[in-house]
Amino acid sequence: MIGENWVRGFGKPAHWRRWFLLFWAATAIYMLYYKWNAIHWFALSDTDDNLRFAQVRALLQGQGWYDLRQHRIDPPNGISVHWSRLVDLPIAGLMLILRPFVGWQEAARWACAIAPMLAFGAALYGMMLTVRRLVDRWAFLLAAAILVCANSSMLMWMPLRVDHHGWQLASLIVTVAGMADARKLRGGLTAGLATAFSLTIGLELLPYLAVAGALIVLWWVIDNEQAERLRGYGLSLAAGAALGYAVFASYDNRQLLCDALTPVYLSTLLVTGGLAVAFGSLPFARRWLRIVAALAGGAAICAGFALAFPQCLGRPEHISPELYQLWFSHIKEAKPLYQHGWRIAFPTLSLSIIGVIGSAWAFWRARGTDKAVPWALVALLSLFSALLLFWQTRAGPGSQMLGVIGATALGWPLLRWTLAHRNMAVRVLGSAAAFLFVSGAFAGIIVQNVREQRPAYRKKVDMANRRCPTLPALRPIGALPPATILTFIDLGPRLIAVTHHSAIAGPYHRNGGDILDVQHSFRATDPEVAHEVMRRHSAGLLLICPGLSESTVYGSEAPKGFYVQLVKGKVPNWLAPMELPKGSPYRLWRRLN
């Protein structure tokens, strides 16, 4: 059998952590090689990565620990950022360690390159631990290989992806590892701490974590022997949330807001944790008593939340209908998967569906054993995460990562059979085909080999998206005296990250009023709307990059608007053009009055 014979050369199963370290190091080296050019040019992946770097730099330059306002967006007041300092710590620590050896700029580059791979290491360890507990003691080898094929997930851990999503994914798989732990108290403590860690960072994975917590309660309802797990979960959830709030909640997040770990969710988590400890400690010997207790506790939590915080029953962003229509509705990751083309939907969904099928099959095989309920919980969580894709595409990384568990369960016996087959063709070609199937890699291969006919305008947009955020393109603008600039919303974070300028707005919902100012400026047919916005924000410069994705929205939805007027050369007399190097993708003007 492959679990005993084929992998015998890898050493003892007890030495699996050595293989974890080796696989992590090898993958990290490849990721650095793959992103080497981007690291050199400090091509931070998106707006959130740029703002995260700006936040870390402000911290190292003396901004207060609990002051998370970004003062270079809409200065001098700045904008409220709903994040926490928790994810800033590894980036800032690496910068401080590296700075004496390589200088400030190189320290920033390498800190932003290395930090995401620390989160990948945590996720990889959690994944290996989970499949060892549920599938086979050697299955971590296959799980690791499948994980690196999960493109949506791996993008969250690539060098320069310094935003918080990678750490949240790691906490999610560690939560699952706790659910799969045969040692009940340790498993509960692990799941609760990982949940509190994730919610301290942000609420993006709250739906997953709420379902995971409900499944732990369900397990206790089914089996009273799980009371110890429930107690551990409740204790660590409440204590971890309290500690996370005390240490990392910003001044702004001490208000009754709905989009972060504020008193709204802290109080809810404390009550939830307290009820979990109480239920796990009281003698509910009969199942019907546990059912009643679970239903009553869930109803009390929901009713208490609704009565105490009715403002948080809707969307956590609390954006106006106008802001939703003009801005939020155009965010691609916030759209359902079916609104994207098949080139995105097919590879994203493939591994998720395989994971659901694999975990359901593993549950069927495990029925009547002590692994039946853990597999049922994984199957339900995997199904839930796959369904979330039809709400928002941003659920893709979490859904793919959870799919790795079921895909490993499906692929492990299949590969054991192919690799042990007498026929060499089956051993080689059959094993390769089996891996391509269970990993979902076949979907990516199909997408890459089906030629795409891209219209000319899309090529121009792609070119603008590549060129505009680059250091060479922004260097001439950065050489100008510091100023507040009216520019595209998505350019704001990049502008403050790599120049000394400030921006009026960035793509963050708490910045809603400023986002509307920018939207109105570029959409209005009357240039005086932009003039008034610039004067109100004390903006001295106006900067556009024709062809950038955001600009296509202005061009299509406001064909007679101010942005289109500027592109066509219809410039009001209160703007004076400023010279930029030949070939610059930008156009820049100075406000005269």
Secondary structure as UniProt FT lines:
FT   TURN            2..7
FT   HELIX           8..10
FT   HELIX           13..15
FT   HELIX           16..34
FT   HELIX           36..40
FT   TURN            41..42
FT   HELIX           47..60
FT   TURN            61..62
FT   TURN            65..66
FT   TURN            71..72
FT   TURN            75..77
FT   TURN            86..87
FT   HELIX           88..134
FT   TURN            137..139
FT   HELIX           140..147
FT   TURN            148..149
FT   HELIX           151..154
FT   HELIX           155..157
FT   TURN            159..160
FT   HELIX           165..179
FT   HELIX           184..201
FT   TURN            204..205
FT   HELIX           206..222
FT   HELIX           224..226
FT   HELIX           227..248
FT   HELIX           252..254
FT   HELIX           263..281
FT   HELIX           287..308
FT   HELIX           310..312
FT   TURN            316..317
FT   HELIX           321..326
FT   HELIX           328..330
FT   HELIX           332..334
FT   HELIX           337..339
FT   HELIX           342..366
FT   TURN            367..368
FT   TURN            370..371
FT   HELIX           372..388
FT   TURN            389..391
FT   HELIX           393..395
FT   HELIX           396..419
FT   HELIX           424..425
FT   HELIX           426..430
FT   HELIX           431..438
FT   HELIX           441..449
FT   HELIX           456..467
FT   TURN            468..469
FT   HELIX           471..478
FT   STRAND          484..486
FT   HELIX           489..491
FT   HELIX           492..498
FT   STRAND          502..503
FT   HELIX           509..511
FT   HELIX           512..523
FT   HELIX           528..536
FT   TURN            537..538
FT   STRAND          541..544
FT   TURN            546..547
FT   HELIX           549..557
FT   TURN            559..560
FT   HELIX           562..567
FT   TURN            568..569
FT   TURN            573..574
FT   STRAND          575..578
FT   TURN            582..583
FT   STRAND          587..591
//
